[in-house]
């Protein structure tokens, strides 16, 4: 996990969220899409010196929460079964899905602060994707859920699936 990369990802929109869990004193620093655990205690004033332009004209929001992301939380395992990504406009998405078939699209840029290896596992925790390495929670990512019935990406994926099915049916018919 690279703290400098999370700050760099916050720089794009000049936005930082600081979540402090009041019961555990854990602190999460993020940019609306990904949150990494912070080992130091930041507030709006103390984080400004490490931000570009000393945090001038930045949105720095502080939140206090009692939400727990510990290992006792109920979670659904997510898998990345597909070895491809989906591009839409300037964004690239990784497709994850759980055992009940719910698809989750995560912007690939959210993984930039992490040095992803096969050791990382993904889990659904409420509305977040929890990224764990072994037993340790490394990051929380806010995925982009889509209205599958009215979404450009899913409609195009379904159309591609239809063409592939037709092509495979033709090939099978020719082999008979």
Buried (B, 14 or more C-beta within 10 A) or exposed (E): BEBEBBBBBBBEEBBBBBBBBEEEEBBBBBBBBBBBBBEEEBEEEEBBEBBEEEBEEBEBEBEEBEBEBEEEBEBBEBEBEEEEBBEEEEBEBBBBBBEEEEBBBBBBBBBBBBEEEEEBBBBBBEEBBBBBBEEEBBBBBBBBEBEEEEBEBBEEBEEEEEEEEEEEEEEEEEEE
